[in-house]
Amino acid sequence: MDPRAGVPRLATARRVRRVARALVARLGSCIGNRHYIRVLQLLANHTVDHMEGVLAGCLSRGELDAATITGAARGDARRAVHQ
C-alpha cells in the first residue's frame, strides 16, 4: 500500500474544515453550520476530486455559501457566479 495514497484525502479534509470555519465566520454559527452540512451532502453525488476543485475555486474567490458551492459542483456557471 502506497503511504502517499491518503495525502489527497488529507488535503481535502483540511480544505473542508477551512470551508466550515469560513462559513461559520461569514454566516454565524447556526446558519454557517447548516450551509456546511449542505456542502458535505454534495459528497454523496460528486467525487472527492471534483469537490476538491470546487472548494478550492470557491475559497479562492471568496464565494462561500451553500448555493454558490452547489452551483459550482453541478457546473451551473451562471448560478456559481451570480449567487
C-alpha positions in Angstrom: 0.0 0.0 0.0 1.3 3.4 -1.0 1.8 5.6 2.1 1.0 8.7 0.0 -2.4 7.3 -1.0 -4.1 9.2 1.8 -2.4 12.6 1.1 -5.0 13.9 -1.3 -7.8 12.9 1.1 -6.0 14.7 3.9 -5.7 17.8 1.8 -9.4 17.6 1.0 -10.3 17.1 4.7 -8.3 20.2 5.6 -10.0 22.2 2.9 -13.4 21.1 4.0 -12.6 22.2 7.6 -11.4 25.5 6.2 -14.7 25.9 4.4 -16.6 25.1 7.6 -14.7 27.7 9.6 -15.2 30.3 6.8 -18.9 29.6 6.6 -19.4 30.0 10.3 -17.3 33.1 10.4 -19.3 34.6 7.5 -22.8 33.5 8.4 -22.7 32.8 12.1 -22.8 29.5 13.9 -26.3 28.3 13.2 -26.6 29.3 9.5 -22.9 28.6 8.8 -23.2 25.1 10.1 -26.4 24.5 8.0 -24.5 25.6 4.9 -21.6 23.4 5.9 -23.9 20.4 6.1 -25.3 21.1 2.7 -21.8 21.3 1.3 -21.0 17.9 2.9 -24.1 16.4 1.4 -22.7 17.2 -2.1 -20.1 14.4 -1.5 -23.0 11.9 -1.9 -23.3 12.8 -5.6 -19.9 14.2 -6.5 -16.4 12.7 -6.3 -13.9 13.9 -3.8 -11.6 15.0 -6.6 -14.4 17.1 -8.1 -15.4 18.7 -4.8 -11.7 19.4 -4.0 -11.6 21.6 -7.2 -14.9 23.2 -6.5 -14.0 24.1 -2.9 -10.6 25.4 -3.9 -12.1 27.6 -6.5 -14.9 28.9 -4.2 -12.4 29.6 -1.4 -10.0 31.5 -3.7 -12.9 33.7 -5.0 -14.4 34.2 -1.5 -17.7 32.7 -2.7 -18.7 30.9 0.4 -22.3 29.9 0.7 -24.1 26.6 0.0 -25.9 27.8 -3.1 -22.8 29.0 -4.8 -20.8 25.9 -3.9 -23.7 23.7 -5.0 -24.0 25.5 -8.3 -20.2 25.2 -8.9 -20.4 21.5 -8.1 -23.2 21.0 -10.6 -21.4 23.0 -13.2 -24.0 25.8 -13.3 -21.6 28.6 -14.1 -24.4 31.3 -14.0 -25.5 30.3 -10.5 -21.9 29.9 -9.3 -21.1 33.4 -10.4 -24.2 35.3 -9.5 -25.4 33.8 -6.2 
